[in-house]
Amino acid sequence: MKHINGGFRLSTDILEQNKKSWDKVAYHFNGKDALPSYGPFAQTEDELKLFNEIKNKKILDIGCGSGHSLRYMADKGAIELWGIDLSETQIEIARETLKDLNANLFCSPMEKDIGIPKQYFDVVYSIYAVGWTTDLAATFDLLYSYLKPGGSFIFSWDHPLYVHLRSREGQILLEGSYQEEGVVNYPNFKGEEAPVTIPTRKMSTYINELIRTGFTIEAVIESDVSSVFDSVSEEASERYYSLFKARKFPTTMIIKATR
Ligand SMILES: C[S@@+](CC[C@H](N)C(=O)[O-])C[C@H]1O[C@@H](n2cnc3c(N)ncnc32)[C@H](O)[C@@H]1O
């Protein structure tokens, strides 16, 4: 994959490195970025209502992390809970979160076909995870294959422009190039020495890849600030995620598509 600062790396090397780093930082994320949240400061599922009736539905979570979104699905009456995650540590945490439920959890990259049943699921979803994929086309092809005809795929991820936005002295500035897609290496993750490589893609890449796969796009949401924050005021902030920034630009893109 093209590295934006020069050079190419194999996807397998990236996955191996990201897996190690996610194993190391997993504890920072226990229950964070989980449904009903779609992302930082973004409207929640309670506000957007993208999932239809969940009762008795078979559900697959891609990048299930600590399992809290699957727990939410169980509380809504899902009949089968399945989850995949790259990190062994995340899967262990998810097993603990879901220990009283009969969840099928697998440690695997989402890019790989590990024999998850085809045309089986009513809903496949991914909360802040699908953008980690090193192969968007292969991943969307697989996710499509898991869905029953008429089934839904719902995912959230950083708004693709958001990664380029910096807040400085009360102004929002563009850093780098939105035009240039590839991968970016970060030596640290969550303040720890845990190198990660994260792909950057344009909004149109996600949408066109869904169309190529055969999905029908039902909704594209560029998040607004959740009403939970209506009464919260905030000064200008230079943090990556802040209410100050979120009130000016969507933190999160949320897409719903059907097979
Ligand atoms: C922000 S967390 C997701 C939180 C989770 N969706 C939830 O609802 O609680 C991102 C997750 O993506 C996983 N991940 C990263 N790259 C992946 C890949 N290629 N395949 C599968 N999972 C991946 C990480 O291990 C991590 O658990």
The ligand as a Tripos MOL2 file, in Angstrom:
@<TRIPOS>MOLECULE
LIG
   27    29     1     0     0
SMALL
NO_CHARGES

@<TRIPOS>ATOM
      1 C1        -12.4860    1.7960   17.7680 C.3       1 LIG1
      2 S1        -12.4010    0.0800   17.9010 S.3       1 LIG1
      3 C2        -14.0440   -0.4530   17.5620 C.3       1 LIG1
      4 C3        -15.0390   -0.3800   18.6740 C.3       1 LIG1
      5 C4        -16.1640   -1.3600   18.4920 C.3       1 LIG1
      6 N1        -16.6820   -1.3670   17.1490 N.3       1 LIG1
      7 C5        -17.3050   -1.1910   19.4550 C.2       1 LIG1
      8 O1        -18.4310   -1.1350   18.9700 O.co2     1 LIG1
      9 O2        -17.0780   -1.1690   20.6750 O.co2     1 LIG1
     10 C6        -11.6380   -0.4500   16.3620 C.3       1 LIG1
     11 C7        -11.4360   -1.9500   16.3140 C.3       1 LIG1
     12 O3        -11.0410   -2.3230   14.9970 O.3       1 LIG1
     13 C8        -10.1840   -3.4470   15.1320 C.3       1 LIG1
     14 N2         -9.4420   -3.6120   13.8730 N.ar      1 LIG1
     15 C9         -8.4270   -2.8520   13.3830 C.ar      1 LIG1
     16 N3         -8.0310   -3.3170   12.1820 N.ar      1 LIG1
     17 C10        -8.8250   -4.3990   11.9050 C.ar      1 LIG1
     18 C11        -8.8980   -5.3150   10.8110 C.ar      1 LIG1
     19 N4         -8.1220   -5.1880    9.7540 N.pl3     1 LIG1
     20 N5         -9.8090   -6.3150   10.8790 N.ar      1 LIG1
     21 C12       -10.6270   -6.4530   11.9630 C.ar      1 LIG1
     22 N6        -10.6080   -5.6050   13.0190 N.ar      1 LIG1
     23 C13        -9.7260   -4.5880   12.9900 C.ar      1 LIG1
     24 C14        -9.3160   -3.1030   16.3260 C.3       1 LIG1
     25 O4         -8.6830   -4.2260   16.8890 O.3       1 LIG1
     26 C15       -10.3350   -2.4510   17.2570 C.3       1 LIG1
     27 O5        -10.8760   -3.3700   18.1690 O.3       1 LIG1
@<TRIPOS>BOND
     1     1     2 1
     2     2     3 1
     3     2    10 1
     4     3     4 1
     5     4     5 1
     6     5     6 1
     7     5     7 1
     8     7     8 2
     9     7     9 1
    10    10    11 1
    11    11    12 1
    12    11    26 1
    13    12    13 1
    14    13    14 1
    15    13    24 1
    16    14    15 ar
    17    14    23 ar
    18    15    16 ar
    19    16    17 ar
    20    17    18 ar
    21    17    23 ar
    22    18    19 1
    23    18    20 ar
    24    20    21 ar
    25    21    22 ar
    26    22    23 ar
    27    24    25 1
    28    24    26 1
    29    26    27 1
@<TRIPOS>SUBSTRUCTURE
     1 LIG1         1 GROUP 0 **** ****
